[in-house]
Amino acid sequence: MKIGALIATLIFTTASLLMGQGTELPVADGAAAGTIEKGKGMIIGRVVDQDTDTPLDFATISVLTRKDSSVVTGGISEVDGKFAVEVAYGEYLVKVEFISYNATFIDNVVLAPGKKLADLGTIALSVSAQVLQEIEVVAEKSEMTFDLDKRVFNVGKDLANKGGSAEEILDNIPSVTVDVDGNVSLRGSENVRILVDGKPSGLIGVGDTDGLKSLPAGMIDRVEVVTNASARYEASGTSGIINIVLKKDRQKGINGSLDVNAGFPKRYGAAVNLNARRDKVNWFLNYGLRNRTGPGSGYTNQEFYSETIEFPYTEQLRTSERGGVSNSFRGGFDLFLSDRDILTAAALYRIGDDYSDALTTFRDFDRNRVLREISERVQDETEEEIDAEYELNYERKFDREGQKFTAQFQYQNSEETESSDYLQTSFDAEYIPLDSDILTQKSINVESNGTYLLQADYVQPLNNDQKIELGTRNSIRRIGNDYLVEELNNGIWERLDNLSNNFNYEENIYAVYAIYANKVDKWSYQIGVRGEHSEVLTELLETQEVNDRSYTNLFPSGHLNYEINKGNALQLSYSRRISRPRFWYLNPFFTFSNNRNIWGGNPNLDPEFTDSYEMGYLRYWDKATLGSSLYYRHTTGVIERIARIEEDGITRTQPENLSTQNSYGLEFTGSIDFTKWWRLDGSLNIFSQKTQGQIDDIILEAEAFSFQNRLSSRIKFWKDAEFQTRLWYRAPENRTQGRRKSMYSLDLGFSKDLLKKKATITISVQDLLNTRKYRNETFGNGFYSDSEFQRRAGQTTVSFNYRINQKKQRERGERGEGGDGGDFNGEF
């Protein structure tokens, strides 16, 4: 934390010094001209409503050449309606416009060495009802937009996401699922890379995705999904990349939003997103609070075929409650060093205080299925976590259009402590306590993580149609995990050596890439290659077991596009990807909540490698959009969780490398506006998957044909209200050790604008029918089990959103200098 604190201090000290002078917006007086750069002048004025004289903020000011009316530069008005646009000497035509108002043109605006300031005075705009109607339709932000290589899901338009978490958002995205343990899958594969603002982040979690539960939906702007990434992106994630983009703006003035929510079962939350842009500095701040309780329940019925197991039939009934309080802070600034240079510094801090309580009841039966014994195991767990991130980014744009250099440095540090107490009591079939002592155990898991990331990217256009891209990315990661399990015997705590250890993980990845792109008539193509050298070391300190591996790999990629006609395009793509085992997949010791079903990692795992082929077709109509993809993935070294039964009836599950997996799929994603008030969005993913492998003398094979689909309907009424219905279904799927059963859910949402569209109230119901339950059959040599678990019960949430100097219908980047630089346009 000392390094992080030093970086944060340097970042904000530098910002304070740089902002010490010249941060005031020029006003309409002679002094303002004194701050203008050499060879430039300033156009100023004030925009108001013609009828009410009310200032119009976010009005668009465009400076055009008088010769051909081409745009030279532009800006937007402040909260008080004032604007100031800096431009080189010359004669200009100025266009002032605002949504639902008639545009106004001011001709013969002249700037010269003797006239550096052009004051246009007060510009009054008149309302146009026709323009209002047209722009409201055009500016409506779709819940889902997509290109051939990327799909973007706008969080704010999905009413079911209000008041939720990042985990719930991902679970609502087409082709993405989150299982009962919180593992995220894309197109049926868990090997997906999750990023925040285009970079790895401690907000997700260290070795898993637990952090997604603590990231409020109110801090998230959109989610981007890339299924076949180019060499520009890191090679991790064999099924693709999911990028979570947090809210940030660069509009001038002060703007932001406030979200508060409350729900049942217990859920309270708040999110504040603020931006302040004055002259050359844009400050941004995000704060998120979540206080939640998530009741869950489930069962597992097991049968054992071994003669040595005392009770061959067992029922396990489980009730649980997970919850806690988390606070997330993120702040920083964009410093516009010049028209072409931007320096961004940001810091993030999150603290979580969570708990996990559970009661598991074991009912043991003899071979005649007669109940013989009952046991109750109580878990009381507390989790304390602190995450911190610090980053510094630099962007340089050159005179040549499209030429750009970016560099970024990031440091992450996190610490987490999990403390658990277990009490297990045994009874006979009549629920009379047995003479045996109460089994008392406890565990403590202390984990620390430190990660450094240094990256640079450069884009060089060769002409209007050709360009090359070069870049490098280097990351260093260190994780320590000290896990101790103890049992109370005769008043003395004794260490359980077979469940305790100290595990260290070291990972160094060094990468370079090169891409060449060209366009010829309606054809465009891109070829690239990425080289990555990986050094991974795992060490069990107490047993001195060391696994030191290093490997160098090339990851080629290629994309071929053909624009059939306007709104009709075809793409072929290929990429080679890698999935390195996650930290928790390598750590042998990490859970003891159920002492009859023990999960652990495997330090001997190898990475998976995938060759991914995809053909995409994209078609736009006036009121509809259809995207389709035909894909094939060939994966070697497939990692799957394999269960084994020991002689005492304990089930141990750990990940193993199998042999190969071949996946074929057809995916459709589309939307249609039936009328001005009814919109339908849908997706369908149909896939076939064949897995082959062998562990010791156990042959593991599976052939699966399955599908999943979502259908969402949005109806507008009362001009400022919406009603949304979403149905989700996932078909059964065969696995190498069993079968995952089907699941479906129905969500509802209602929203209405208030306070002259400055606020919105939303009521959402998730899993209305309470059917979102994970059901599985597992079978192998000597055992069979049937299980069902509900991770969280149906949720009802009321949310209130208030916008500060923002228009609901205004798109990000629609005016002025919008955008946050955290998207997936090759910026990382």
N, C-alpha and C positions, 0 to 999 in steps of 0.2 A: 504493500500500500504506500510505502514511502516514495517509491519511484512515481506511482500514479499521482500522489499529492504534489510532487515537484513539477510534473508535467502540467497539471491543472493550474498551478500557481504561475508558471511561465506563460501559459496560454492567455490567461486573463490579465496578467500584468502587461503583456505586450499589447493586448487589445485596448487597455486603458490608456497606454501611452500614445497609441496610434489615433485614438479618438479624442485626444486632448485638444486638437485644433480642427476647425473647418468642418464640423459635423452639422451645422445649421443649414436648413434648406433655404436657398436664396429667396428673397422677397422682392417686391416691386419697388426698389429704390436703387439709387446709384451705387450704394455700397455693395450690393449683391454682385455687380459686374466685376468687382475687384477680385473675386474668388474664381473667376472663369479661366480655364486653361488658355494658353496663348494660341491665337488663330481661331478661336471659337467665340460664339456669342450665346446669349440666353434668351429664350422665348418664355414669357411668363403670362399668367392670367388667372381667372377664376371662373368656374363653371357652376351655374345655378339653374334651378327649375324656373321657367318663364312665368308660371302662374303664382307660385308660392315663394319665390326667391330663396328656396331651400338649397344649400350647397349640395352638389352631386359628387360623392366620392367614387373613385374608381372609373371615372369617365376616361375614355381613350383619346389621347392626343396624338395625331399622326402628322409628322412633318414630311411633306412631299415636294419633289422638284417641280418647278413651274413648267419645265419643258415637256415631260412625259408623265407626270403625276406618280412617279415611282417613289416608294417609301424610303426615306433617308434614315429616320430614327423616330422615336416616339416616347411616350410616357403615360402616366395616369395621374388623375387628380387626387389630392389628399382628402382627409376627412372634412376640412373646411372648404373644399372645392378648388383650392389653389393648386397650380401646377407650375413646374419649371423644367424646361427641356433644353439641354446644352447641345449645340450643333455648330458645325463649321460655318464661316462667313459665306453668304450667298443670298439668293432670292428664293423664297419658298411659298408654298401653299399649305396652310394648316387646316387639318380636318379634326373637328371635335364631335365625338359621338358617345352615346350612352344607351344602354339597353332600354327599349320602349320609348325612346325619344328620337325626333328627327335630327339627322346630322347637320352640322353647320360648317361652312367653309370660310376661311379668312384668307383673302388673296393679298399678294404683294407685301409679304412680310420680309423685310430686308435686314440683314446683319452685316456689318462692315467694321473696319478698324475704328472708325469714328462713331459707330452706333452698335455697341456691343449688347445692348438690351432692347428687346422688342416687347413692350407691354401691351397685350391684347385687351386688357381691361376685363370687365365682367361679360361673360358669354352666356346668354340665356337660351336654353334649349326647350323646345315645345314637345309635349307628349304626343305620341302617335300610337293609337290603339291597334292599328294594323301591324305596325312594327312589333309591338308587344306580343301579339299573338304569334307572329312568325318566329321571333327569337326564342320565345319560351319553348317552342317545339324543337328548334335546332339545338338549343343549349341544354336540353335535358340530358343529364348525365346517366348513361346506361349502366346497369348493374354489371354488365360484362362487355368488354371490347376485346378484339383479338386481331392479330396479324398472323402471317404464315408461321413465324417462329416464336411467337409469344402471345399469351393470353393475359389480359389484365382484368382483375375483379375489383370493382369499386366498392369498398366496404360500406360506405354511407347509404347506398341504395338498397341494401338488403336489410329489411326491417328486423329480421330474426337475429341480426348481429348486435342490435342495440343493447348496451349494458353487459355484453359478453366479454370473452377473452380471446386471445389470438388462437388458442387451441380450438375454440368453438367456431371461429371464422374459417379456419382451414377445413374443419369437418363439414362446412357448408359449401365448399368449392367443388365444382365438377371434377371427377376423376381423382379427388383427394379424399382419403379416409383417415380417421384417427381411431386406433383400436382401444381395447379396454385398458391397456397399460400405457396409453398415451403415445404409442409409436405412430408416426405419420407415414402413409403410403401414397404413392402416385402411380396410377394405372396398375394397381395391384402389387407394387414393389415397394418395400420399406427403404430401399437404397436411394433416398432422395436427399439432396443437399438443401438445407434451410439457411437463409441469410437474412440479415436486417440491413436495409439501405445498401444492399449490394456487397455486404461484408459479413464475415462470421461475427457472432455476437454472444456475449454472456447472457443476454436476455432470453435466449433459447434454452440454455442449460449447458452444463459442462460435458457430461458423457451421455446425456439423454435429452429429451425435449420437455422436461418438467417445467421449465421456465415459461413455456407458452401459456400455462394456466394463470400466471401472475401478470401477464402483459395485457392491460385493458384494451378493449376494442376501440375506445375513444381516442387512443393515441395513434391508431393506424389509419392511413389514408387509402392504401390499396395493396393488393397482393398480385404479384406477377409470377406466372408459371412458364418456364422454358423447358420443353420436353426433349429437345435435341440441340444442345448448346454448341456453339462454335469454339474454336481454340482460344478465343478471348477469355472465356470463363474457366475457372479452375476445373480440373477434370473429375473432382469428387461428385458422386451422385449418379449411379448408373441409370436411374429412371428419369432424372431431370433435376431441375433447380427450382426452388420456391423462394421468392424474394419478398419480404415484408417491408413495405415502404412506410416510414413514420411520417406524421404530418409536419410540414414545414413550408413556409411561403417566403417569397421575396418581394411581395407587393410593397409599395411605399406606404408610409404611415403606420398606424397601429391597427392590427387586426388579429383575430383569433376566434376561439370558440370555447364554450364551457359546457361540459356534459355531466349530468348527475343521474343516478339510477338507483332503483330499489326493487327487490324482487323476492319471490318465495319459490322454493326454500331460501332461507336467509341469504340475501345478496345485496350489498350496498357498494356503490362505487362512484368515482368522480374522475374527470379528466379535464385538464386545462391546457390549451394550446395557444400560445401567444407569439406574435411576431411584431417587431418594431423596426421599421426601415427609415433611416434618415440619412440622406446624402450617400455616403460611401460605406455605411455599415448597416447590416441587417442582423438584429438580435432575434434569437428564437428560444423558446422555453416550452417544455412539455412536462406536465406532472400527472401522474396516474395513481389512484388509490383503489384498492380492491379489498373488500371484507366479505368473505363468502363462506358458506357451508354447503358441502356436497354429500348428501346421504346416498349410500349405495347398498346393494344387496346382491346375493347370488348363492349358487350351490354347485357342488361337484359330487357326482356319484361315481365311485370307482369299484371295479372288479379285478381281483388278482387271481391268477391261475396256478400260482406256485403252491406246493404242498407245505412249504416251510412257513408261510405267512399265517399268523394266528387268526386274524380276522380278514377273510377274503372279500368281504363286502363292507364298504364304508360310505357313509353319507357325510358330507361336509356342508354345513349351512353357515353363511357369513353375512353379517351386517357391518357396515362401516360408515364412517363419517370423516371426510377430509375437509379442511378449511384453513382459515387464517387471514392475516392481514399483510398486505404488501404495499410498499410505497416506491414509486419509480420517479426519478428526476432526470431530466435531460435538458441541457442548455448549451448555448454556444453562439457563435456569430459568423457571418460572412463578411469579410472585409474586401471591398472592391478597390484594389490597389490602383487599378486603371480600368479603362473600358475593356481591357482584354485579360486582366489578371484578377483572380479571386482567391483569397486565402480563407479557408473555413477551419474553425476550431470548435470542438464539441467535447462535452464530458457527460457521462451518464453514471448515475448511482441508484442502486436499488437495494432495499432492505426488506426481507421477508421473515415473518414470524408465523409459521404454519404448524398444524398438528394433524395427526392421523390416528384415529381410534378405531378399533375393530373388535368384534366378538366372533370367534369361529367355534362352532359346535360340531364335534366329531361323534358320529353314531356308528358303532362297530357291530357287525353281524357275523355269526358263525356260518359254517357251510350250509346249514339248513335255513339260512336267512332269519335266524332268531336274534333279536337284539340282546347283546351281552354287556356292552359298556358304553358309557357316554363321557365325553371330555369337553370341557370348555376352556378355550384359550383367549385371554384378554390381552389386547395390545394397546399401549398408551405411548404415543410417539410425539415428540416435538422436533421441529426443524427450524433452524435459524440460518439464514443465508444473507450474505452481503456480496453484491456484484458492483464492479466499477469498470468503466471504460473511458479511455481518453484517445482522441484522434485529432490529427492535423492533416488537412487536405489542401492541395494547391492545384489550380487550373489556369492554364495559359492558352489563349486563343490567338492565332496569328492573323496577318493580313489576308492570307489566302483562305477562302471559304472552306471550312471543314478541317483545316489544319489545327491540331490541338495536342497539348501535352498535359497530363495529369500525374500527380504523385500524392501518395498518402501514407501516413504512418498511424498505426493503431496499437494500443496497449490495453490488455484486459487482465483483470485480477478478480478472483472470486474465492470466497471461503464459505463453507457450509458444514454445519454440525447437526447430525441426527442422533437423538437419544431416545431409546425405546426401553420400556419395561414390559415384561410378559409374566402373566400368572396363569397357570394351567391347573385345573381341578378335575379329578376323575370321580365318576359316579357309576353305580350299577344301573341295570335296566329300569329300576324303579326310581331313579334319580336320588338314591341315598348315597351320600359321600362314602368313598372307599377309605380304608385305613391309611392308604399311602399319603405321604406328605404332598402338600401343594408344590408343584414345580414352579420355581421362581427363577427367572432369567432376565438379563438385561444386555443391551448392545449399545455401542457408541461408534458412530462413523464420522470421522473428521476428514474433510476433503478440501484441498486447495488447488487452484488453477492459475497459471500465469501464461499469457500468450502475447507474442510480439508479431506484428505484421508490417511489412514494408513492400510497397508496390508502386510501379510506374508504368504508364501507358502513353504511346505516341501514335498519332494518326497523321499520315502524309498523303494528301491528294496528289496524284500524278497528272491528272487532267479532270475534266468534268465528269468522266465516267469511271476512272480508275483510281484506286488508292491502296496504300499498304498500311498495315498496323503492326506495331512492335510493342512488346511489353515484358515485364518481369514481375514476379511475385515471390516473396520469401517469407516464410512463417516459422516461428519457433514456439513450441508449446511444451509446458511442463505441468503434470498433474500428480498430486500425491494423495493417497487414500489409506488411512489407518483405520482398520476395522477390528473391533474387539467385542467378543461375546463371552459373557460370564454366567455362571450358574451358582445359586446359593445352596450350599451343603453344610449342614450342622453349624449354621451361623457364619460361615466363611465363604466369600466369593471366590470361586475357582474358574480359571480361564479354560474355555473350550478351544483347544489348539486346532482341532480339525475345522473350525469355522472362523478363526481369527488370523489376520495377517496384515502386513503393511505393504502396499502395492504402489510402485512408482511407474509413471508412464512418461516417456520422452518422445517427441515427434518434431522432426525438422523436415520441411518441404521447400525445395528450391525449384522455381519454374521460370521458363522463358517461352514466348510464343511469337509467331509471325503469321500474318494473314494478308492475302492478296485478293482484291475484289475488282470486278469489272462489269460493265454493262454494254451490251451490243443490241441496239434496237429494243425488241421486247424481251430479250434474254438478259439475265444478270446472274453472275455466279460469284462464289467466294470459296477459296480454298485456304486451309490453314493447318498448322501443326503446332502442337504444344509439347514441350519436353519437361518432365518432372522427375527430380531426384528425391527419393524419400528415405529418411533414416528414422526407424522406429525401434525403440527399446522398451521392453517391459521387464520389471524386476520385482520378485517377491522377496523382500528384504530378509525376513526371518528364516526362510528356507534356502535363500541365496540361489533361487532359480532365475536365470537371466535368459531372455530371448532377444537377441540383437539382430535386426534385419535391416538391410538397405537394398534398394532396387531403383533402377532408372528405366523410365518408360517414355515412349512417344505416343501422342494421342492426336492422330490426324482427324480432320473434319472437312466437310464439303457441303455447300448449299447451292442449288441450281433453281432459279426462279424463271417462270415464263408468264408474262402478262398477256393473257388471251385477248382481253379488251378491258375497258374501264370497268372496274368492279368485279373482275373475273380473273383469278390468278391460280397458278399451279406451282408447287415447290417439291423438289426432291432433296433429301438431306441425309448425311451420314456423320456419325461421330463415334469415337472410341472413348470409353469412360472407365473410371476406377471407383470402387467403393472400399475404402480402408475400414477395417473393423473399428467400431466405436469403442470408446474407453470402457463403457460398461460391458461390452461384449468380450473384452479382454480380461477384466477384473474377476478373479474366481470367487470373491466373497463380497456380497452386497445386500442380501436380504435374508431375514430369519423370521418374518412375521408369521409364517405358517411352517411349523417344524416338520410337517409331513410332506410338504411340497416346497422344495428348496430350489431357488433359481440362482445361477451363478454364471460367470463368464468363462472364456477359454483363451488363455494367453498364447496358445499355439495357432490361432486363426491366421489364415492368409487373406489377402485382399481379393475381392471379386473384380473381374474384368468383363466389360460388356461392349459388344459391337451393336450399335443402334442404327436402324434404317427407317426412314419415314417418308411418306408421300402425302403432302397436304394440298387440299383444294379449298380455295376461299372465294365465296361469291356474295356480292352485295346487290341488293335490289333497293328500290326507293324506301320500302318499309320493312325490309327483312334482311337478315344476314345469316349465312350458313358457312360454317367451317367444318371440314372433315379431314380425318387423318387415317391413313393405313400404315401401321407400324409393325416392325419385327425387331426383337432383341435376342441376341445370343450371348449367354452369360456363362462363364466358367468360374469354378470355385464358389458356387452358390452357398450362401450362409443361411442355415435354418436352425431354429431352436428344436433340439431333439430331447425327448423325455426317456428316462430309463428308470426301471424299478429295481431297488435294492432288496436284499434278502429280508429285511425287517419291514418291508412295505413302504418305505420312504421313496417318493418320486423326486428325482433330481433332473433338472432341465438345464441344458447349456447349449450354446450355439456351436454348430459344426460346419465345416466345409464339405459340401457334397460335390458332385461332379459337374453337371451341366444343366442349363435350363434354357428352353426355347419358348419365347412368348410371341404370339401373333395377336393383333388387335385392330379394331375399327372403331373410331371415335367420331361422334357428331356433336357439334356445339352450335347453337343457333338462337336467334331471337326474331320476333315478328311483332309489329304494331298493327293489330287488327283494326283499331280505331285510335282516335286521339286520346282515348281514356283507358284503353286496354292493351297491355303489353304482355307477351308470353316469352319466357326464356327457358331453354331446355338443353339437356346434354344426355348422351348415351354412349357408354363405353362397353363394347363387346370384345372379349378376349379369350384366347385359348393358351394354355400354359402346360408344358411338359417338362417335368423335372426327373432327373436320373442321378443316382448316387449310391454309395455304400459306406457304412461306418462299421469297421471291424467286420463281423460276419453278417451284419444286418443290411439287407438290400432295401433302399428307400426310393420308391418311384411314385409318381403321381401324374395323372392327366386330368386337367381341369378345363371346363368350359363354363364361363360365367359372364355376368354383365352387371352393371350398375347404372342407374339413371336418376336424374333430378328434373323436376318440372316446376317452374315458378310462374305464378300469374300475379300481375299487378294491375289493379283497377283504380283509376282516379275519379274522384267525385267532389262536389262542393268547391271545385277549383283549387282547393288547397289541402285536400285529404287523399290518402291512399290506403288501399287494403291489399295485403299480399297473402297468398297461399302458396306453400311449397310442399311438394311430396317427394320423398327420397326412398329409393329401394335398392337393396343390394342382394343379388341372387346367391345361392349356395356355391361353395367352391371346395374342390377336393384338395387336400394337402398330403404331404408325404407320410404323415402320421395321423391321418384322420380327415375330418371334414368340417369346414366352417359353415354354419347354417345361415339361412337368409335373415334379413333384418330390414325394417322399414320404419319411417316416421313421418309425421305431419306437423308442420309449423304454420303459425298464423301471425300476422302483424298488421297493426293499424297505426297510421300517423296523421297528424294534422298540424298545419302551420298556425302560429299565433303571433301576436305583436307585430303586425304588418310584415309577416314573413321573416322576422328576425329570430324567431324561435320555433321549435318543433317539439311536440310531445308524441311519444311512441309507446304503444302497448304491444308487447310481443309474447307469444306463447310457443315455447320450444317443446317438441315431442308431446303434442296434445293428447295422443292416445296412450302415452307411456309404454311404447313398444320398442324403444331403442335399447335393446338388450343383446349382448354378445353371447351367442350360443355355439358351442363347439363339441364335436366328438373326437376323441383321441384314442388311438389303439396302436399296440405294438406287441413285441414278444412278451407274452405273459400278463397283459393288462388291457383294460378297456375303461374309458371314463367318458362321462357326459356332463357338461357344465353349462351354466348360464350365469351371467353377471351383468348387472346394470351399474355403470360407472357413475351416473348421476340421474336423478329422477327428473321428470318433466319440470320445466322452469317457466314462471310467469314474471315478466319484468316490465316496469314502467320507467321510461327514460325521458329526460328533458334536455334539449340542446338549445343553447343561446349563442348566436353569432355576433361577433363584435366587428362592425365595419366590414361585413362580408355579405354577399348576396347568395342565396341558396342556389339559384340557377346559374351562377357564374362558374364556368369551368376553370380548373387550375390551368394557368398558362394562357388563358384566353386573352388577357390584356397585359400590356406592359411586359414586365420581366418575370412573370410567374414561372413556377417550376422549382424543384428542390434539389436536382442533381443526384437524387438517390434512386433513379430508375434503372432500367436494364438496357440502356442504349449504349452498351459497351463502355460504361464508365468505371468498371472495376476489374 
